[in-house]
Amino acid sequence: MTIHVNVGEAKTRLSELLTAAARGEEVVVDKAGVPFATLVPRPEALALEREARAAKRKAAFGCPAEKYKDYPPEAFEIPPSMTDEEYVERVKRKFG
């Protein structure tokens, strides 16, 4: 998607436009209605952005593991009183 903004709006929304460019969107700054400049992220900035996103995802992925680390492994097994079919039906009822 291409974002076209005039110079005055670009001054006001520079931070937002830089973020959009870092996401890979094309940002074109127009002067008097004519394309004047294009905001393009540097490769180093893209790499840093990717690393930050990966670290954030990795941290979020580990949250449940930390939350349930004190539970014994048996807590996550199918109850012995249930058959596999009953367990599958129970999961379907709870989670759709």
C-alpha positions in Angstrom: 0.0 0.0 0.0 1.3 3.5 -0.9 0.8 6.4 1.5 0.8 9.8 -0.1 1.2 12.9 2.2 2.0 16.5 1.6 5.0 18.1 3.3 3.0 19.8 6.1 1.3 16.5 7.0 4.6 14.6 6.8 6.1 17.1 9.4 3.1 16.5 11.7 3.0 12.7 11.3 6.7 11.9 10.8 7.0 9.3 13.5 3.9 7.4 12.2 5.2 7.6 8.6 8.6 6.2 9.7 6.9 3.3 11.4 4.8 2.6 8.3 8.0 2.7 6.2 9.7 0.3 8.6 6.7 -2.1 8.2 7.4 -2.1 4.4 4.8 0.3 3.3 5.8 2.8 0.6 5.5 6.4 1.9 5.7 9.2 -0.7 5.9 12.9 0.3 4.3 15.2 -2.1 5.2 18.9 -2.6 2.5 20.9 -4.4 0.8 17.7 -5.4 3.9 16.3 -7.1 5.8 13.3 -5.6 8.9 14.8 -4.1 10.5 12.2 -1.8 10.1 8.6 -0.7 10.7 7.3 2.8 12.6 4.1 2.7 14.1 2.3 5.8 17.7 1.4 5.9 18.6 -2.3 5.8 20.1 -2.0 9.3 16.9 -0.5 10.6 14.9 -3.3 9.1 17.1 -5.9 10.7 16.8 -4.2 14.1 13.0 -4.1 13.7 12.9 -7.8 12.8 15.0 -8.7 15.8 12.9 -6.6 18.2 9.7 -8.3 16.8 11.2 -11.7 17.2 12.3 -11.0 20.8 8.8 -9.8 21.6 7.2 -12.9 20.2 9.7 -15.2 21.9 9.0 -13.5 25.3 5.2 -13.8 24.7 5.6 -17.4 23.8 7.3 -18.2 27.0 4.6 -16.6 29.2 2.4 -19.7 29.5 5.4 -21.9 30.3 6.4 -19.6 33.2 2.8 -19.4 34.4 2.4 -23.2 34.6 6.0 -24.2 35.6 5.0 -25.2 39.1 2.3 -27.7 37.9 3.2 -31.4 37.8 3.3 -33.0 34.4 0.3 -35.2 35.3 -1.9 -32.1 35.4 -1.7 -31.9 31.6 -2.6 -35.5 30.9 -6.0 -36.9 30.0 -7.8 -37.8 33.2 -7.8 -41.6 33.6 -11.5 -41.7 34.1 -12.1 -40.3 30.6 -11.9 -42.1 27.3 -10.2 -40.4 24.3 -13.6 -39.7 22.7 -14.9 -38.1 25.9 -11.8 -35.9 26.2 -12.1 -34.8 22.5 -15.8 -34.0 23.1 -15.0 -32.0 26.2 -12.3 -30.0 24.4 -14.8 -29.3 21.5 -17.4 -28.0 24.0 -14.9 -25.7 25.7 -13.0 -24.4 22.7 -15.4 -24.8 19.8 
